[in-house]
Amino acid sequence: MTRAIDATNQAVRSVMEHKADGALVARLWEGDVSALASLYDRYGSLVYGIALKGLQRVSEAEDLTQEVFLRLMRTRSYNPHRGSLASYLTTVTRSRVIDRLRAQSTQQKYLNQWHQNQSGVDAATPMKHITQQEQRALVREALTTLKAQQREVLELSYYEGQSQRDIAERLGVPLGTVKSWARRGLLQLRKQLDVLKEDL
């Protein structure tokens, strides 16, 4: 009897929480920023815990947590009729963790290949080496092929020495967005440099 009562009480609590979450999300989509704070209080630790377990880095987990809640606010992709908000946030977080791990793996692969190529250069043929001035020219030329956001982030980082957090504040965008632009820009930059070097 006691178990049946407990189960009933739990079911009632779940329904009430689901309605409360739906109301908060609706307020959020209407522009009530305080609703975002309430949702973060409720589910921030859930999202952060999943992100940290997958990414193994506090800064990355914090960035991803922010990204997930901003996605909830901007995309309006959550449908209360399809399940609980906790399930939705869990699914989105796991998906974004997988995306980041794949991107990191791809970037590391390109970096490893580049280092291997550099170590395999024949040191006995110095004429094949390009000067530092030529390298800088190649980099600047390759930068012109990037998207504006990617190019700006890389230039602010490498030529002005700004941190990604500083760049995010300067451009008024989330830190996760800056990291994404930088990552994609670096991958594209490497491809362009390989093409330009082949033409020398």
Secondary structure as the mmCIF struct_conf table of DSSP 4:
data_model
#
loop_
_struct_conf.conf_type_id
_struct_conf.id
_struct_conf.beg_label_comp_id
_struct_conf.beg_label_asym_id
_struct_conf.beg_label_seq_id
_struct_conf.end_label_comp_id
_struct_conf.end_label_asym_id
_struct_conf.end_label_seq_id
HELX_RH_AL_P HELX_RH_AL_P1 THR A 2 TRP A 29
TURN_TY1_P TURN_TY1_P1 GLU A 30 GLY A 31
HELX_RH_AL_P HELX_RH_AL_P2 VAL A 33 LEU A 55
HELX_RH_AL_P HELX_RH_AL_P3 VAL A 58 THR A 75
HELX_RH_3T_P HELX_RH_3T_P1 PRO A 80 ARG A 82
BEND BEND1 GLY A 83 GLY A 83
HELX_RH_AL_P HELX_RH_AL_P4 LEU A 85 SER A 119
TURN_TY1_P TURN_TY1_P2 GLY A 120 GLY A 120
BEND BEND2 VAL A 121 VAL A 121
TURN_TY1_P TURN_TY1_P3 ALA A 123 ALA A 124
HELX_RH_3T_P HELX_RH_3T_P2 PRO A 126 LYS A 128
BEND BEND3 HIS A 129 HIS A 129
HELX_LH_PP_P HELX_LH_PP_P1 ILE A 130 THR A 131
HELX_RH_AL_P HELX_RH_AL_P5 GLN A 132 LEU A 143
TURN_TY1_P TURN_TY1_P4 THR A 144 THR A 145
BEND BEND4 LEU A 146 LEU A 146
HELX_RH_AL_P HELX_RH_AL_P6 ALA A 148 TYR A 158
TURN_TY1_P TURN_TY1_P5 TYR A 159 TYR A 159
BEND BEND5 GLU A 160 GLU A 160
HELX_RH_AL_P HELX_RH_AL_P7 GLN A 164 LEU A 171
TURN_TY1_P TURN_TY1_P6 GLY A 172 GLY A 172
BEND BEND6 VAL A 173 VAL A 173
HELX_RH_AL_P HELX_RH_AL_P8 LEU A 175 GLU A 198
TURN_TY1_P TURN_TY1_P7 ASP A 199 ASP A 199
#
